[in-house]
Structures are given as structure tokens and as C-alpha cells.
Amino acid sequence: MKKLIELIDLPVFGDERGSLIALESHKNIPFEIKRTYCIFDTKEGVSRGFHAHKNLNQIAVCLIGKCRMVLDDGMQREEVWLDAPTKGVHIGKLIWREMHDFTEDCVLMVLADQHYDPEDYIKDYTEFLECANHVPTIENN
């Protein structure tokens, strides 16, 4: 069975002045970056996500602090702690994602291969399972 968690190591460059991580389309990021956003100031006990995307690929990197990412393809669930700016997790299309246990200082940056499109979201888990597993829906006659 294919693993859901695909970590991307982000190489650090630096010297006595400090460190730098470069994110480059089609180099250490496996797609063209069309959108970047950050999640921060998340309140204690609040979880985020709880959706999938029909066509969007993303890389999530925790720049500061940490959070627990849960990925689900409809057949299996895996989780990983994002706790360093040197690793990102690839979130492919039709992968349900949840983010939990944000530290108070957490800044989660997400890179996406598409611009924002509300029509691309699947926010209902049952609908997600139907799409991810290609299970035909039962319609009343």
C-alpha cells in the first residue's frame, strides 16, 4: 500500500550569519507555485482543514512552532508532525487533510499549484469518500 505521507527535505544553506531555505518551483517543490498562504494565530484547541481538493497539489511547511497533520485517502489515514522549516509534506489531490495541535507560535506556510478556487473544495467527508474511491452514489428513484 502506498504511503500517504510524502516528506520533502528542504536543504539548508547558511554560514555564521544564519540559515536560509530556498523553495523553487520544479526543483525542491515538485510543481509550479501559483499561490502561497500562511496559517497563524490559531487558538488553543482549534483544528483546521477537514476538506480535500479535487485538483490541487500542496506542500505544507511549518515555519515556526509545530502542528500535527493527518492525511486520509479514503482507505488509510496517516499523521505526521510538522515541526521544522526543513521539511514539508506533499498533499496531493483527493487527499483529506486535517491539522491539529497547533502550538501557540505556529506559522504554517502552504504552497499550492493552483489559484484559489472554491469549486475545488470537497468539505463533506462522505462526498470525499465517494470521489476518492469512485464509489457510485445511490440515488432514490
HELIX and SHEET records of a PDB file:
HELIX    1   1 PRO A  118  ASP A  120  5                                   3    
HELIX    2   2 TYR A  125  ASN A  133  1                                   9    
SHEET    1   A 5 GLU A   6  ASP A   9  0                                        
SHEET    2   A 5 LYS A  87  ILE A  91 -1                                        
SHEET    3   A 5 GLN A  58  ILE A  64 -1                                        
SHEET    4   A 5 VAL A 107  ALA A 112 -1                                        
SHEET    5   A 5 ARG A  35  PHE A  40 -1                                        
SHEET    1   B 2 VAL A  12  ASP A  15  0                                        
SHEET    2   B 2 GLY A  18  ILE A  21 -1                                        
SHEET    1   C 5 ARG A  77  LEU A  82  0                                        
SHEET    2   C 5 CYS A  67  ASP A  72 -1                                        
SHEET    3   C 5 TRP A  96  HIS A 100 -1                                        
SHEET    4   C 5 ARG A  48  HIS A  53 -1                                        
SHEET    5   C 5 TYR A 121  ILE A 122 -1                                        
END                                                                             
